[in-house]
C-alpha cells in the first residue's frame, strides 16, 4: 500500500533530522512517497535523494515558500520541482537574503530588551543557508530565557513581544510562479491553521488559483476530522487537487509523526494524479 507524506522538514531548514535521517525514519514509519519541503531552500534535496537510493521509498523534490498575502503569512509548498531551475533558485535566494536581514533585526530587538548574543546563538542551530525564528527559540531556551520553544514564541517572537519582526515575504503570484516555472505543483500548505476568516480563506484560494496554483493540503499533521472534511469540501468546490503531509519537524513532537495521517476523503482528487 502506498503511503504519502508530502510535507516534511530537515536540518536544511528548521527540522531536527538530517535529510538522510529523515529518509530513514520515513522508511521505518512505512512512508513510500516522501516529499522534502524545507523552508525557502532546496539544499537538503540531493542528500535525501542519495539516502533514498536502494530504499523502498520515492523521494519528491520539494520546497515550502513563505508568502505575505492580505497581511498574513501563508506557506506554499512546491512538489516535484527542478531544484536547478534558475527562476526558482533566484527567487529562493531573495528569500534567504531576507531571512538574514530579519534575523539581524530580531537580534537587535532582543538586545534592546536585555538579551545579548542572540544572532550568534541562533546561528549555532541553523544551517548555512537558512536562519529562522526556531533557531532563535533554541538559543533562548539554551540561555534559560524560556522553558521551551512554545514559551519562547509566546513571550518573545510574536506580535507586541520583544523579538517580533513582521515578515515581508514573497508575493503569492511570485511563489506560485517560481514553483510552476520549475515544473512543480503549487499547493497551499496547512490551510486550516491560518487565523483568517472563512471568507478570507476563500479569497486566498481564488487568488492562488488565479496565480496558477493547483493543490490544497486537505490533510496536515494534527487535524480534527471535521477540519479534514471542511478542507476536502473547499478543494472540491475550487477544483483543487488534494495533498497530505505531516509537516514533520522533529521526533520530539510525538503527536506529529511521518506518514501518520488521515486518509484523504473519497471526494478528493489526489495531487499525485498530476505527478
C-alpha positions as CSV (number, residue, x, y, z in Angstrom):
1,X,0.0,0.0,0.0
2,X,1.4,3.4,-1.0
3,X,1.8,5.8,1.9
4,X,2.3,9.5,1.0
5,X,3.8,12.2,3.2
6,X,4.3,15.3,1.1
7,X,5.3,18.0,3.6
8,X,8.4,17.4,5.8
9,X,11.5,19.3,7.1
10,X,15.1,18.6,7.8
11,X,18.1,20.3,9.2
12,X,18.5,22.1,5.9
13,X,15.8,24.4,7.3
14,X,14.2,24.1,10.8
15,X,13.9,20.3,11.2
16,X,16.0,18.4,13.7
17,X,16.8,15.4,11.5
18,X,19.4,15.4,8.7
19,X,17.9,14.6,5.2
20,X,19.5,11.2,5.5
21,X,18.0,10.5,8.9
22,X,14.6,11.9,7.8
23,X,14.5,9.4,4.9
24,X,15.5,6.5,7.3
25,X,12.8,7.5,9.7
26,X,10.2,7.7,6.9
27,X,11.1,4.2,5.7
28,X,10.7,2.9,9.3
29,X,7.3,4.6,9.6
30,X,6.1,2.9,6.3
31,X,6.2,6.0,4.1
32,X,6.7,5.1,0.5
33,X,6.4,8.5,-1.2
34,X,8.2,11.3,0.8
35,X,8.5,15.0,-0.2
36,X,11.2,17.0,1.5
37,X,9.9,20.6,1.6
38,X,12.3,22.7,3.6
39,X,11.6,26.4,4.1
40,X,12.7,28.6,1.3
41,X,15.5,26.3,0.2
42,X,16.3,23.0,-1.5
43,X,19.8,22.4,-0.1
44,X,18.8,19.1,1.5
45,X,17.3,17.5,-1.6
46,X,20.5,15.9,-3.0
47,X,21.4,14.3,0.3
48,X,17.8,13.0,0.7
49,X,17.9,11.6,-2.9
50,X,21.1,9.8,-2.2
51,X,19.7,8.3,1.0
52,X,16.5,7.2,-0.8
53,X,18.5,5.2,-3.4
54,X,18.0,1.5,-2.7
55,X,15.3,2.2,-0.2
56,X,11.6,1.3,-0.7
57,X,10.8,5.0,-1.0
58,X,10.3,7.5,-3.7
59,X,11.8,11.0,-2.9
60,X,9.9,14.0,-4.2
61,X,12.0,17.2,-4.5
62,X,10.0,20.0,-2.8
63,X,10.2,23.3,-1.1
64,X,7.9,25.4,1.2
65,X,7.9,29.1,0.3
66,X,6.8,31.8,2.7
67,X,4.3,34.3,1.3
68,X,2.8,37.5,2.6
69,X,-0.8,37.8,1.5
70,X,-3.5,40.0,2.9
71,X,-1.3,40.9,5.9
72,X,-0.9,37.2,6.8
73,X,2.0,34.8,6.4
74,X,0.9,31.9,4.1
75,X,3.0,28.9,3.1
76,X,3.0,27.5,-0.4
77,X,4.5,24.0,-0.9
78,X,6.1,23.1,-4.2
79,X,6.2,19.5,-5.2
80,X,8.3,17.8,-8.0
81,X,10.4,21.0,-8.6
82,X,13.5,21.1,-10.6
83,X,15.9,22.2,-7.9
84,X,18.4,23.5,-10.5
85,X,15.9,25.8,-12.2
86,X,17.2,29.4,-12.2
87,X,13.8,31.0,-11.7
88,X,13.2,29.0,-8.6
89,X,16.7,29.4,-7.2
90,X,16.8,33.1,-7.9
91,X,13.6,33.5,-6.0
92,X,14.8,31.4,-3.1
93,X,18.0,33.4,-2.9
94,X,15.9,36.6,-2.3
95,X,14.1,34.8,0.4
96,X,17.2,33.6,2.2
97,X,18.7,37.1,1.9
98,X,15.6,38.5,3.6
99,X,15.9,35.9,6.3
100,X,19.4,37.2,7.1
101,X,18.0,40.8,7.3
102,X,15.1,39.7,9.6
103,X,17.5,37.7,11.8
104,X,19.6,40.8,12.4
105,X,16.5,42.8,13.3
106,X,15.3,40.1,15.7
107,X,18.7,40.0,17.4
108,X,18.8,43.8,17.6
109,X,15.4,43.9,19.2
110,X,16.3,41.2,21.7
111,X,19.5,43.1,22.5
112,X,17.4,46.2,23.4
113,X,15.3,44.1,25.7
114,X,18.5,42.9,27.5
115,X,19.3,39.7,25.7
116,X,22.7,39.8,24.1
117,X,24.4,37.3,21.7
118,X,21.1,36.2,20.1
119,X,22.3,36.3,16.5
120,X,25.4,34.2,17.1
121,X,23.5,31.9,19.5
122,X,20.8,31.3,16.8
123,X,23.4,30.6,14.1
124,X,24.7,27.6,16.2
125,X,21.5,25.8,15.5
126,X,20.9,27.0,11.9
127,X,22.1,25.5,8.6
128,X,24.5,27.5,6.4
129,X,21.7,28.8,4.3
130,X,18.6,29.1,6.5
131,X,18.3,31.1,9.7
132,X,14.8,31.3,11.2
133,X,12.8,32.1,14.3
134,X,13.1,28.5,15.6
135,X,16.8,28.9,15.8
136,X,16.4,31.9,18.0
137,X,14.0,30.0,20.0
138,X,16.5,27.2,20.6
139,X,19.1,29.7,21.7
140,X,16.7,31.4,24.1
141,X,15.8,28.1,25.7
142,X,19.5,27.2,26.0
143,X,20.2,30.6,27.6
144,X,17.4,30.0,30.1
145,X,15.3,32.9,29.0
146,X,12.4,30.5,28.4
147,X,11.4,27.0,29.5
148,X,10.7,25.6,26.0
149,X,10.2,26.6,22.4
150,X,6.5,27.2,22.8
151,X,7.3,29.5,25.7
152,X,9.7,31.5,23.5
153,X,7.2,32.1,20.8
154,X,4.6,33.3,23.3
155,X,6.9,35.6,25.2
156,X,9.4,36.8,22.6
157,X,8.7,36.2,18.9
158,X,5.0,37.1,18.3
159,X,3.4,40.5,17.8
160,X,3.9,43.0,20.6
161,X,6.8,41.0,22.1
162,X,10.5,41.9,22.3
163,X,11.8,39.9,19.3
164,X,8.9,40.2,16.9
165,X,9.7,41.4,13.4
166,X,6.9,41.3,10.9
167,X,7.6,39.3,7.8
168,X,7.6,40.7,4.3
169,X,7.9,37.5,2.2
170,X,7.3,36.7,-1.4
171,X,4.0,37.6,-3.1
172,X,1.6,34.8,-3.8
173,X,2.0,35.1,-7.5
174,X,5.8,35.1,-7.3
175,X,5.9,32.0,-5.1
176,X,3.5,30.1,-7.4
177,X,5.3,31.3,-10.4
178,X,8.7,30.1,-9.1
179,X,7.3,26.7,-8.5
180,X,5.5,26.3,-11.8
181,X,8.5,27.6,-13.7
182,X,10.5,24.8,-12.1
183,X,7.9,22.3,-13.3
184,X,6.4,21.7,-9.9
185,X,2.9,21.6,-8.5
186,X,2.0,24.5,-6.1
187,X,0.0,23.6,-3.0
188,X,-1.5,25.8,-0.2
189,X,0.1,24.3,3.0
190,X,-2.0,23.6,6.1
191,X,-4.9,25.9,5.3
192,X,-6.8,25.0,8.5
193,X,-4.0,26.6,10.5
194,X,-4.3,30.2,9.3
195,X,-6.1,32.6,11.6
196,X,-8.2,34.1,8.9
197,X,-12.0,34.2,8.3
198,X,-13.8,31.7,6.1
199,X,-14.4,34.5,3.6
200,X,-10.7,35.4,3.5
201,X,-9.7,31.8,3.1
202,X,-11.9,31.5,0.1
203,X,-10.4,34.7,-1.3
204,X,-6.9,33.3,-0.7
205,X,-7.9,30.1,-2.6
206,X,-9.3,32.2,-5.5
207,X,-6.1,34.3,-5.7
208,X,-4.0,31.1,-5.5
209,X,-5.9,29.6,-8.5
210,X,-5.6,32.8,-10.5
211,X,-1.8,32.6,-9.9
212,X,-1.6,29.1,-11.3
213,X,-1.8,27.0,-8.1
214,X,-3.4,23.6,-8.3
215,X,-3.1,21.9,-4.9
216,X,-4.6,22.2,-1.4
217,X,-3.3,20.4,1.7
218,X,-6.5,18.8,2.9
219,X,-4.7,16.6,5.5
220,X,-1.9,18.1,7.6
221,X,-0.4,16.8,10.8
222,X,-2.6,17.2,13.8
223,X,-6.1,18.0,12.4
224,X,-9.6,17.4,13.6
225,X,-11.7,15.1,11.4
226,X,-14.2,18.0,10.9
227,X,-11.4,20.2,9.6
228,X,-10.4,17.5,7.1
229,X,-14.0,17.3,5.9
230,X,-14.2,21.1,5.5
231,X,-10.9,21.3,3.7
232,X,-12.0,18.5,1.4
233,X,-15.2,20.4,0.5
234,X,-13.1,23.5,-0.3
235,X,-10.8,21.5,-2.5
236,X,-13.7,20.1,-4.3
237,X,-15.5,23.4,-4.7
238,X,-12.5,25.1,-6.1
239,X,-11.4,22.1,-8.2
240,X,-8.0,21.8,-6.5
241,X,-6.0,18.6,-6.1
242,X,-5.8,17.3,-2.6
243,X,-2.4,16.9,-0.8
244,X,-1.5,15.4,2.5
245,X,1.6,16.0,4.7
246,X,2.6,15.7,8.3
247,X,4.6,18.9,8.4
248,X,7.1,16.8,10.3
249,X,10.0,18.7,12.0
250,X,11.2,16.6,14.9
251,X,10.7,13.2,16.6
252,X,10.4,15.2,19.8
253,X,6.8,16.2,18.8
254,X,5.3,12.7,19.3
255,X,1.9,13.9,18.2
256,X,3.2,14.6,14.7
257,X,4.8,11.6,13.0
258,X,5.9,10.8,9.5
259,X,3.1,9.1,7.5
260,X,0.6,9.0,10.4
261,X,-2.1,10.9,8.5
262,X,-5.8,10.6,8.0
263,X,-6.9,9.2,4.6
264,X,-7.9,11.7,2.0
265,X,-11.7,11.8,1.7
266,X,-13.1,9.9,-1.3
267,X,-14.4,13.1,-2.8
268,X,-10.9,14.4,-3.3
269,X,-8.7,14.0,-6.3
270,X,-5.2,13.4,-5.0
271,X,-2.3,15.6,-6.0
272,X,-0.3,12.6,-7.1
273,X,-2.5,12.2,-10.1
274,X,-0.6,15.1,-11.5
275,X,2.8,13.7,-10.8
